[in-house]
Structures are given as structure tokens and as C-alpha cells.
């Protein structure tokens, strides 16, 4: 009876069972680490990115560079604030 523990493989079965269990734990830890690192990438930042704020910043930069006139800048800002 004693030799049939761990599926009948004795000590080898016990060692393989422990190694399998450790592999599951390590795999779970690595999965969690991968998910946290992925959450910190630009994909998550894009979700929280405010498009109106970005458009206002672009308009400010273009006005500062002289690419658009004051009237065009004011029209852009008024149009963006409506959204």
C-alpha cells in the first residue's frame, strides 16, 4: 500500500509532483509580473489619455511657433472647449 502513493511512482512521483507544483507557482508569479509590466506600458496610458487636452497642447505649440494666427488659435480653443 505504501508504494502506491503519488500515482504508484513512489519517490519519483512525489518529486515530480513537487516539481510540477513549483512550476505552477513560478508560472503564476511570472504571469502576474508580466501583467503588471504590461499595464505600465503605453496601452494603459492611451486609455487614460485626454484627447482634448492633447489637442489644446498642440494648438498652443503651433501658436507659439507662429504656424497659426491668434484668431485661428482662439477658434481652435473655443471649438475644443465645446467638446
N, C-alpha and C positions, 0 to 999 in steps of 0.2 A: 504494500500500500504506500509506503513512504517514497518509493521511487517513481510514483506516478504524478507527483506534483508538477505544476507548470507544463501541463500537456504531455507528460510522460518523457520529458527530455532530461529530467534530473537537474543537476547543477548547470548544465549548459542552457537549459530552458530558462532557469532562473536568471542567469547572467544576460541572456538575450532579452528577457522581459524587462529587466532593469535598464539595459541599453536602449530599448525601444521607448520606455517611459521617459528617460532622459532626453532622447531625441525629440519627443513630443514637447517637452518643457522648453528645450532650447529653441525649437522651431516656433513655438508660441511667443517667446521673448523676442526673437528676431522679427517676427511678423508685427508685433507691437512697435518695435523700434522703427521698422520700415514705414508703418502707417504714420507715426509721429513726424518722421522726416519728410514724408510726402505732404503732410498737412502744412508744413512750413514753407513749401515751395510757392511759386508764382500762381499755381492753380487756386489756392485758397485766397491769395491776395486779390486775384481778379474778381472773386465773388464779392468781396467787401469793397471793391474799388468804386468810388463815386464818379460816374462819368461826367456829371455836371461840373464838379469841382475841377476835374482834369481839363474840361473844355474851357473853363474860365482861366485856368493857368496858361493854357496855350494862347488864349486871346491876349492875356497880359504880356506874354513874351513877344507875340507878334507886334503889339502896340509899342512895346519898349524898343524893339528892333527897327521900328519905323515901317514895317511891312503894311500896316493898315492905318488909316487915319483915325482921328479921335471920334468922329461920327460913326465910323464902322465899328470901332471898339464899343462905343456906348450902345449901338444897336445889337451887337452880339451879346453883351452883358444883359441887356433888357430881355432879349429873346431867351437866353439861357435861364434867367431867373423865373420866367413864366412856367418852366417845366417843373 
